[in-house]
């Protein structure tokens, strides 16, 4: 995958490549970025989205799912999942705004 930066991310750490966060670790759990194409793969394996509690409710963050348990024990499988997560994160980026000419 190439170099990956580890940056502070709320109470955990974000994993960033080429300026794009594609995963984070929170309370010892690795969460990977998903999109509409990859989300079903995570759900088929029983992975759940990142969630946190507020004073009023529990908030689910549907764009990050916990990494499949089997992938955590297999570096090749983890690389494959992380590569998909990076592609999902890159696809979610908003295009840069162009300055008007003149």
Secondary structure, DSSP 8 states (H G I E B T S, - for coil): ----EEEEETTEEEEEETTEEEEEEETTEEEEE--TTTHHHHHHTT--EEEEE-SS-EEEEEEEEE--HHHHT-HHHHHHHHHHHHHHHHHH----------
